Amino acid sequence: SACFSSMLDVGKWPVFALLPPEELRLIRQACVFGSAANEALYVTVNDEVFALGTNCSGCLGLGDLQSTIEPRRIDVLCGKKIVSLSYGTGPHVVIATADGEVFAWGHNGYSQLGNGTTNHGLTPAQVSTNLLNKRVTEVACGSHHTIALTTDGEVFAWGYNNSGQVGSGSTANQPTPRRVSSCLQNKVVVNIACGQLCSMAVLDNGETYGWGYNCNGQLGLGNNGNQQTPCRIAALQGVNIIQVACGYAHTLALTDEGFIYAWGANSYGQLGTGNKSNQAVPTLINTDKERMVEVAACHTSHTSAAKTQSGQVLMWGQCRGQAVACPHLTHFASTDDVFACFATPAVTWHLLTVDGDDYLTVAQSLKREFDSPDISDLKFLVDGKCIHVHKALLKIRCEHFRVLLNETDEESIEIHQFSYLVYRAFLEYLYTDTINLPPEDAIGLLDLATFYRETRLKRLCQETIKRGISEENAITLLSAAVKYEARDLEEFCFKFCVNHLTAVTQTQAFADMDHELLKAFISKASRYGAFKN
């Protein structure tokens, strides 16, 4: 039935079990939290925000301490467009809106609401001190502290600070937002996360910093001493981290090549190392060569999860009380389901975004018709294979075809200068706005995009290549970027090669590199100081 696809998503969380199907159908975003996973907030298709559950410390933001089994609307948040949401164990809740404003409510015994007091906040209030001319894009909460990331890459922190988790250089609680500086002073942060009593930040250059509680080695510094200001994880030198996730007392990090490192507490096997010994330094996890695209953990549990490029979901750590010490393949479609079914408490690890019903948009309907012979009125023959399309759509979508198809009434056109794979991907892009190719094939598509002057397609190819770059293929991708004059991509591939220089220079592609390109590469790399040591 129509409602089933969207109900299924939140239906895994018992707190939603009493909502009628017509209500569930309208949910677009949701978050389940609280010590018994018995509190929930959700946003509907009309941007209305509702809350239900036990309402400890006023964490539902409804203006009172009444628990409610029926959803009640949080008026002040309606129409606000929530882009990031996090919660502490008090519980307190913090959100960032599309306008970059921060609102907080709930438990405030340690000033984790950032309003300078320790009175619980029964309704969402804007957190403004030091943030008024800043735009916040991401928020993260530890048990009783909060950190926020701005568009400028600055981190602000407030709340409980017994272990230095606010990063201020002391252990005094921080009543209002304070910029975390010291060695982050002129650096740009792109991703943040919190464990119970610690904080982590990833920089735009792939370096990772941690501060706060460290008795389980969760900061990855090789020791167990708490840190009152951010410390760089030296053991990850030369490794480019793009996302970090924190459990109760362990940390997971994803690299630009799709590897996972883990460190910290491990008594439930949550590091995925195969044993239960804590690790004070980042340890590479064996995930059977599959490239990873997401790591997931949540500061209320000892559970870990990850998603592979092909969409498979792995889990390990504490799963319904059992210790699973190696990544275990699940049948789930998203990391969210791991937490719904196996974490204790069964909360959401981040803001859940739900897909709608089975109504097809224009875009979805077109996607469905691509390369389907049913009502197609034109076919392309490439490498002896056939691709079915619709003349009208090609004319609407592409200047080249508008001209070409007005001059011909052929039923089939042969293509010689591009491969089947590349040409099919191009036509599919005209139907879907997206491309789905391995990085090496995206190079051929980049060539086509340049030839047909398709600027947006060119940009998508570059993004695909950036996401898929590895030590093995970096030189091939760099050469292609030079050949197709994709400046930004060339710069990206070049930096990657310099960051992974030793491994890259040992590849076959480097040995076979064109002489002129090699000369240019070496002289530019030495200007970057690549050969100093």
Residue, then its C-alpha position, 0 to 999 in steps of 0.5 A: s500500500a502507499c503508506f507502507s513504504s514510509m511507515l516502515d522506516v519509523g515503524k522500527w521504533p516502538v515509540f511510533a507504534l501508536l501513531p495512525p498510518e495517515e500521520l506516519r505517512l506525513i513524517r519527513q524527518a524523525c529522531v528517537f532519543g531518551s534513556a528508554a528510547n521513549e522520546a521522539l520528535y518529528v517533522t512533517v511534509n508541511d514543516e510542522v514539528f511534533a513531539l511525543g513521549t515521556n518528556c524528562s526534563g522538558c526535553l520535548g520542548l512543549g512548555d511543560l513536563q507532561s508526558t504525552i502518548e499523542p503527538r503535540r505540536i512545537d509551535v515555535l519550531c514549525g516552518k523552521k527547516i531543521v538541518s541538524l539535530s543532536y541530543g544529550t543524556g539529560p536529555h537536552v536537545v539542540i538543533a540547527t536550522a536552514d538559516g544557521e540559527v541554533f535552538a536548545w531545550g531540555h535538561n540544563g543542569y550543566s548549562q548545556l543549553g548555552n543560555g548562561t543559566t542552569n534552569h531546565g528549558l521547557t521550550p526551544a530557545q535560540v542560543s545566541t551568545n557569540l553565535l549571532n553573526k555566525r551560521v551553524t550547519e551542524v550540532a553535536c551533543g555529548s552526555h551534557h555538553t554541546i558543540a556547534l560547527t559554523t559555515d566558516g569552519e569554526v567550532f563553538a562549545w558549551g556545557y559540562n566540562n569536567s574532563g575538558q570536553v568543551g576545549s577551553g583549557s580548564t575544567a570549569n563548566q562553560p555557561t555560554p558558547r565559546r569558540v574552541s581555538s588553541c591549535l584549531q585557531n586558523k583551521v577549517v573544521v568540516n565535521i564534528a562528533c561527541g562521545q559521552l565526555c569528549s569531542m572530535a573535529v575533522l579538518d578540511n585537510g583530513e586531519t582529526y583533532g580530539w579533546g576531553y575525556n580519554c581514559n579509554g583512549q577514545l581520543g586516539l592519542g596513544n595515551n589515556g590522559n584527558q585533554q583540555t584543548p584540541c589535540r591532533i591525532a598524530a598516528l593518522q598523519g598522511v591519512n585523510i579522514i572525511q567523517v568521524a562518529c563517536g560511540y559512548a567511549h569509542t571513535l570511528a573514522l572514515t578515510d577518503e579511500g573508504f577505509i575505517y579506523a577505530w579506537g577507544a573502549n572495546s569491552y563489547g567489541q565495538l572497535g571491530t578488531g576481533n578482540k575486546s582490548n581497548q586501543a589508544v591509537p587508531t586501528l585499521i578495521n578489516t572490512d573485506k576490501e569493500r569501500m565504505v561510505e559511512v560510519a555510524a555510532c552514537h554516544t548513548s551506546h557501544t554499537s557501531a555500524a557502517k555502509t559500503q559503496s554497494g549499499q550493504v550495512l555492517m554492524w558490530g559492538q554491543c548488539r542487544g546485549q551481545a558482544v560482536a567483535c568483528p563487523h557483521l553483514t546485516h540485511f538492513a538497507s541503512t545504518d539507522d536500522v542497526f540502531a533501531c533493532f540492536a542498540t541499547p537504548a534503541v535510539t536514532w544515531h542522527l536525524l532520520t530522513v524518511d522517504g515519501d509514499d509511492y507517488l512518482t514525481v516527474a523525475q521518477s517517472l522519466k527515470r523509469e522510462f529510460d532505455s525501455p522499448d515500450i514507448s521509445d521512438l529512437k534508438f542509439l546503436v553503440d558497440g553493437k548494443c541498443i539504447h532506447v530513448h525518446k526524441a522529445l526528452l532528448k531535445i528538451r534536455c540537451e542543446h546538441f540533440r535539439v539541433l541534431l534531431n530536428e535535422t533527422d527523422e531516423e529511427s536509429i543512430e549509430i555512435h562510433q566515438f564513445s563506448y557503450l558504457v559511456y554513451r549509455a551513462f550520458l543518456e541516462y544522465l539526461y533522464t535522471d540528473t545523476i551518474n552512476l559510474p566507477p571513477e575510471d569510466a567517469i573519465g570517458l564521460l568527462d570527455l563526452a561532457t567536454f565534447y557536448r559542452e555539458t557543464r553540469l555533467k562535467r562537474l558531476c563526473q569530477e565529483t565522482i572521480k574525487r569520491g572514487i580516487s585511490e592510491e591505485n588509480a590516482i595517476t590515471l585520474l590525474s592524467a585524465a584531468v590534465k587531458y580534459e583540462a579539468r583544472d579543479l579536478e587536476e588540483f584535487c588529484f594532484k593533492f591526493c597524489v602528494n598526500h599518498l606519495t609513497a604508495v602512488t609512486q609504487t603503482q604501475a600507473f606511475a611507472d607508465m606515466d607520460h614523460e612530460l606529465l611526470k616532469a611537470f608532476i615532480s617539479k610541482a610536487s617539489r614546490y609543494g615540499a613533497f620531497k623535503n624529508 
